[in-house]
Amino acid sequence: MTEVERVQNIMRDVNSSKDAVKKLKYDPSTRTLRPASCYDDPDCVKPVTHQDMNLYMNLCAAPEACITISGSFIEQACSRGATYHALFSSKDNGTVFTLLQASKVETTVNGSLIFVKNLDDADVSVVGCDTDSVRVLVQKDRISDLRVKGYINKNGKWQQARVNIVPVKQQLFSRFAGILETNVLSEKHVLIAGLGSGGSAIAVRLAQSGIMNFTGIDHDRFEVGNIARHAAGISDVGRLKINIVRDLIHEKNPYATVKGVAERISWDNIETFRELVKQVDLVICATDNRISKRIMNRLCIEENKVLIVAGAFRRAYGGQVLRVRPGKSLCFQCFLDSLPQQAQDQEITSIEQSEGLAYTDRPVPIEPGLSNDIAPINQMVVKLAIQELLKGTDTTLKSLDEDLTADLYLWLNRRESQTGYEDLEPLEYNVDGITVMRWYGIDISKNPACPECGNFLAELSKRANVTVTKENAEEFTCL
Ligand SMILES: [Zn+2]
């Protein structure tokens, strides 16, 4: 489009506008603009410049039109050539377009990033692709300060739109500055087994904390009965939980890498999971059955990785969080052997048994407060995980290490009838004893004869006062 044509378009728009108070005329020979009523009066002359036209273009573009793009995306695209095609998304048929998205959304439009020598010379109507609805011009020699112009195609005409360049990477965790240097956590890799009501919420919180590498394990698909307690919603019904959680992580942390494994954890495929455990810094087990917890316990002891096991009691009247530090603390098997009754309270091994239970992925009726009752347990898992991952670094969270010295923690949401906590003093009157809604660290040592983390045969020999070997161990196991 020539300059005269552009101005004529502008003039036509102005003159057809209901709000136009004065009709204006443009004189191409003198490049001036003046009201029709004083066309012959030289004092009425207003010279028209590029800036005027750009200002006019800005004003007449749809005022809500806006293009949002991350600075790092432009830099990446620049290295790929003069024109980079990208799918922008818009919501509700609006004129707000964005390239910031964790997964593909339904409403997407074609767009191009076009790298030009000079922004002011580039003609947006002749560059890009025929199918474009959005074009962003970037001045090539000024990538460092990202000088850009954005245009949207509305009713067949290119109109200038505001461009927001968001330094996503820098802004994402800017609120943590001074509390937690998130780059300390960015190299860490966390494995989360079980992505139900516990694992999904834990994953999202860890992504918000700046952890960049995740492996998720869950073979299950999301069902309507999960909605009340899960981080996902009704539009995710039918999807694999690992894919839902990957998207949830990317919504919070688009730069995170997420590996999903949709396999059931069993003794038969333990070696598959060993390979995954080897690659991470920390393992969180939020599954709903004892077998998977025992398998992750064994793998973490053998591979020397810290394991955090989360579990809620029946109907989430309370819960426990266990931290397994191989060689230093008790393990999940020690916990089972020491507190069989409490462990039994968390045991969910069948669909029938899971009816009405809270901390399981199985559909259960919606109960008031259940999700709220699981939240403190998830929160404690996240706190312990971050403290473990920050070990050895100097952050403002360091003092928490002195508070979180126990390896087993207890939380009670209420004084559930028919449990050992039924007769506790109410919170209001109880200052020193156990009450609801407080965390308690439980001092519990490892079992030297633990078949997983202890020396079972040596301990047995000591107790039987004979040498017990693998071959004759069965004769003495009743000891
Ligand atoms: Zn043990």
Residues whose N, C-alpha, C, O or C-beta is under 5 A from the ligand:
A	BS01	ZN	L330 C331 Q333 C334 N447 C450 E452 C453 G454
